[in-house]
C-alpha cells in the first residue's frame, strides 16, 4: 500500500491530517458520495467512497497518518478518544461554501484497528420531492391520492440502502403545506425540515420507538412518520393510530409489496385491523441512471416484442431503442450519473382489503394487484430501460432474478 495518498494525482500528498480530512470530505461531497470509509488494514488506512451504490478505493494512508486523521475526526465528532475497544457513534457538521454536510459517524474495532463509516447527508441535495424519486406519471398520481386520505397506513419497503427514508421525506414534503400537524419519530433524525415536529428515539434513556409513539399520539397529530416498524408494539400502535383518524407513514423490511402484509402479520398485527387501514405499499430498489451526455442508443425497431407488454406505460416515442452506458468526464468515465427508484406501488381497494382480511398469501395478493394494474418490479424496470433512464445490465445487477422472472 502506498503512503499518504494516491488520490487524484497525489491530491493528499504532503498535507497535514486536518487538510487530508477536509480534502477527503470535500471530494466526497463534490461527487455526491453517500458513505465515506476509513478502513484499518495491516499496511495502513484505506480511504473508500460509496458512490451510486458501489464502493471504490480513493486513497491509501500510512498507518501513522491515518491514525492521526481518525483521531482528529473522532475529536470533532465528540467521540471518546481513549476507548478503542467498543463501537462509537458521533456527528460532525462540515460547511462547504453554501452547503452544509452532516456526517453521521460510526466506529467499530476490527483486527487491525478502528474502521470508520461516515454517512454523508447533504442538506442541499439530499431531500427530494415525489416528482424526483423515479415514479411514473401514473404512479405519481396514485401516490398523491394515497397521501390525500384523511387516515390510513402507507408502508415503504425494501432492503437497507434502497432509498426508503428518501421516499418518506418526499411524502412528508408533499403533505407539509402548513394545514396539517406532522410529527415524526426517527432514529436518528436524517434532515431537519421546517414545519415538521421531529422527535428522536434515545435508547440510552429508555426512550424507544413504542414509548415515543404512544406519547406522540397524545400530541393530536394529523400525520405521523415512524422511521421503521421494528417490533410488535410499534406495529400494533401504528395500525391502531391509522384506524383512528391519523395518516401513518413508515418503513418495513419486505422483498416485494405484497410481502409487507405478511411482515406485519408476523409482528402480531390483526389482519382485520390491518385490512381496514392499509392504503398502499411502496416496494422499491435503487438503480443507477445513465449519464445523459454519453449514453449509447441501440436500435431495436426490428424486435418490437422487446417492450410489447409495457408499451401502454411508455411515453410516446419510446420503445424502439435500448440504451447502454458510455464514458465521459461528466460521469467520471462510469457511464452513470445518479440513481433512481424502481418501485412496485400496491394500492389497496376494497377487493384487495378483503383478501388481506381472509389471510390470503402474498403470491395471491401480488397476482391480484398485477391484474388490477400494478407494475411489478420486472415491468417497472423495463419501463426505465425503454425510457433510457437505466440499462439492462444495471437492472440485472440490482434486482434479484426471481423478481425479473428469470430462472438462473
N, C-alpha and C positions, 0 to 999 in steps of 0.2 A: 504493500500500500504506500503510495506516495505521501509525502508530508505537506501539511499546510496548504492544501487547496489546489487540486486540478479542477478548477471551476470557472468555466467560460474564459479560458485562456489565462490561468493563474489569477483569477479575479480576487482570490483570498490571500494571495502571496504577500508576505511582509506586512500583514495587517495585525493590529492588536486584537485580543479576544473580544473587546467591545465592538470594534469595527467589523470583525468577522460576523458576529451575531447580527448586527444591523444590516450588513450586506446580504446575508442569507435570508433574513426576513423580507428585505426589500425585493430581492429576486423572486421569492415565493409569492409575494403579493402581486408583483407585476405579471406573473404567469398564472394568477388565479388558482394557486395551489390549495387543495383542501386540507392536507396534512403535511407537516414538516417533521422529519425524523432525525434524531441524533442517536446512532446505533453503536454501542460499545463492542468492539471486536478485539481480537488478540493483538493486532498490529496497530490499532488506533481507533479513531472515531469516524464512522462513515455518516455522511450527511445525505439524506434522500428526500425526495418530494413525492407525494401522491397527487398526480395531475390527471384530470379526466378519468379517474378511477385506476390508473396504472402507476406503479412505483418506479422511479428512476433515480439512480445514484448521481449526485451532482458535485460531490466534493469528498476529499479524504483529508482528515486532520491527524496530525501526530497525537499520540495519547496525551502528552503533556498539554498541548494547545487545546485539544478537545475538552479535557477536564476543566481547563480554565474557562472555556466558553460555557460549559454546562453549569459551573459554579456561579457564573455571572447570571445566567438565565434563571437559576433557582433563587438567587438572592432577589432579583427583580420581581419574581412571581410570589415572593413571600413564603418560600418553602424552607424548611429546616435544613441547614447545610450540614449539620453534624450527623444526621441519621441517614445512612445509605443502605440500610438493611430492609426497609419497609417501603411499600408504594406510597407515593405522594401525589397530591393534586394542587394546582395553583392557577393563577390567571395573570396575564400581562397585557397591557394596552400599549400598542405601538401606533404612533401618529406618523403618517407618510403624506406630506402635503396636506390636501383636504380630505384624506382618507383616514379612517380610524380602524385599525386591525386589532381584533380581540383574539388573543391567543389563549386557548384552554389547554393547560399543560398537565400531562400525566407522566409520572416517572415510576419505573419498576426496576428492581435489581435483577441483573442477569449474570451469567457465568463470568463475563469479562468486565463487568461494571454496570452502570446505570444506562438504561435505554429511556430516551425522552421522546414522547409524541406530543406535538403541539397542533391542535385543531385550529385552523385559521378561519375566523369569521369576519368578513369584510362588510361593514355596515352599509357601504355604498353599493355593493354588487350582490350581497347575499340574499336580500329579500326579493322575491319575485311575485308577480301577480298571477292570477289564474290563467291569463292570456299567455303567459311566458313559460309555463311549465311543460307544455307539449300536448295539450288537449286539442282534439279536432274541434271544428266549429259546432258539430252536433253534441260532442261530449261537454263542451263549454256551456252550452245552453242547458244541458241536463244538470250540470253542477250548480248553475245559478238557481235552477228550480229546486234542487235539494236544499240548498242553503237558505232559501227564502221561506221554508217551512217554519211555523211558529215553535215547533218542538220536534224532537226525534234524535236519533243517533246516526252519525256518519263516521265510518271507520276507514282509515288509510292503512293498508297492509303491505308487507314486503320484508325482505331481509334487511339487516343493518346496512346502512350506506346507500339506500336506494332513493333518498330524497323525500322520505315521508314527512319529516319536520318541515321541509321547504313547502310541501303541499299544504300542510296545516296552516302555516303562516300566510300562504296565499289565500286560503279560505277566510282567515281572520281579517286580512286586509279588505276583502270584499264585504265582509259584514261590519267592519269598523267605520260606520258612517255617522257616528255620534247619536244615533237613535236607539242603540242597544247598549246594555251594560254587559261587557265581556270580561270574564275572569279566566285566567289561565293558571294551570298547575304544571310546573315544569321542573326538570332536574337534569341539567341546570337550565336557567333562562338563556335561550340562544341569542335573541335580539330584543333590545328594549324598543317597544313600539308605543308611540303616543296614543292615548285613548284606551289602551288595554290595562286592566288591573292584573298585574302579573305577580305570581307568588311562586317561591321556590321551595321544594322539599328539602329538609335538612335532617338526615338520619341521625346525626350526632346528638341532636337534642330531642329525638323521638318524633320529629315532625315528618311522618312518611306520607305517601300518597293518600291512603284511606283517611287518615286524620285530617289532612288538609282539605280533601274533597268534601268531607262531612261539614266542615266549617264554611267552605265556600258556598255551599247550598244555602246557608243562612244569610248570605250577602245579597239575596234576591237578584241573581244573575239572569240575563236573557240567554246568554251563550256561555258555555264552559268548554275550555280546551284542556284535556288531560293529556299530558305528554305521551303516556303509554299505559295501556291496560296490562298490568303485570301480575295481578293477584286476584283472588276470588272476591275480596271485599271491594276493591276498586271496580271490578267488572259489574258486580250487582248494584253498587251505588250509582254507577254511571247509567245503567239501564233504568233504575228507579227514577233518576233525575230526568232522563229523556222521556219517560212515560208521564211525568208530572208537569210538563209545560216548559221544558228547557231544551235548547239545542245543545247537544253534546258532541264534540269532535275529539277523536282520539286515534292513536296508532295501535297496531297489533301485529304480531308476527304470524303470518299465514302465507302459503305459497301462491294461492290464487284467490280471487274474490269470494267464491263460494265457500272456501275453507274457513273464512272468518266466522261463519255461523258455528262450525264445529269447534273452533278455538274458543269461542265464547261459551259454548255448552260445556267444554272441558273444564272451564273455570267455574262451573256450577250455576251459570245463569239459566233461569227457567225459559224454555223455548217459547212459551206462550207470551211472556212479557217481552222477550226479545223480538218476536214477530210483530208485536204491536208498535214498537218504537223504531225499528231499524229502517232508516231512509235509504241508505246506499252504502256500498263498499267500493273503495278505490284500491285496487291492487296494482302495484307499479314496480318497474325496473328502470334503470338508467342505462342509456346507450350514448356513445359519443356521436356528436353531429359532425358531418362532413364539412370541411373548410369550403366555403362557397367560392373562394378565389381560385382553388386549384382542383376541385373535384373533377373526376373524369366521367363523361357520359358514354354509355354503350347502348346502341340502338337495338331494341328487341321487338321492333314492329312486326317481324316475321314470326314471332312467338306470342300471339295475342292472348294465349291461355295463361301466361305467366301471372297476370293480375286480374284474371277473369272474375274471381269470387270477391274481389274488393273494389271492382270498378265503380259500383254505386257510391262508394265512400270517398272517391278521389275528386279533387278539384278538376275542372275542365282543362284539358291539355296534357294531363299526366297519364302515365301507364304505358308509354311506348319507349321509355328509356329506363335503364338501371344505372346507378351511379356508384363509383368507387373512389377511394382516397387517392389524392395526388401528393404533391410535396411543394411547399413554398415557404418563404421566410415568415409570412403572416401566421402560419400554424406551426412554426419551429420544425418544419420538414416532416411533421407527423401525419398530415392529411386530415386531422380533426381539430376543431376549434372550440368545442363546448360540449355540453351534454343535455339531453332531453329525456323526458319520461315516456315510456311505453306503458299504457295503462289498460286495465280491464275496469270498466265502470258499470257496476251492477246496481241498477235502480230497482227498488222493491215496490212492486204494485200489490194489489190485493191477492192475486193468484199466487205470487211468489211468497207472500207472507203466510198463506195457508200451508204451503209446502214446508216452510220453516217450522210452523206450529205442529205439523204432523210428524216431524222428525225425519224428513227426507234426507238422503245422503247428499254430500257435496257434489257428487257427479250428477245427480238428478237436478239439483239447483242450477249447476253450471249449464247443463243441456237446455233447461227451460229458459234461462236468461239469454242464451245464444239464439234460440228460436224466436225470442222477442226483441232481437235487435242489438244485443250486446256484442261488441267486438272482443273476442278473446285475444290472448297475447299473440298468437300466430298471425291473425289477420291485422291486429293493431300494428304489429311490427312491419308487416308487408306494406301497409299504408305509408309508413315512414320511409320505407325503401323506395316505393314508387314515386313519392314526392321529392326524392333526392335529399332527404334530411339525414339519412344514415345509410350504411352499406349492409349487404347481406353478411359479410364477414363479421361485422360488429354485432349484428343480431345473433349469429351463431355463437359468438364469444360470450355474450352476456345472458342470454336466455337459456334455461335448461332445455334439453332436447325434447323432454316429454311435453313441454308447453308449445313446441313447434310442430307437433305431430310427426316427429321423426323417430324411427326405431333403429338406433345405432348399437 
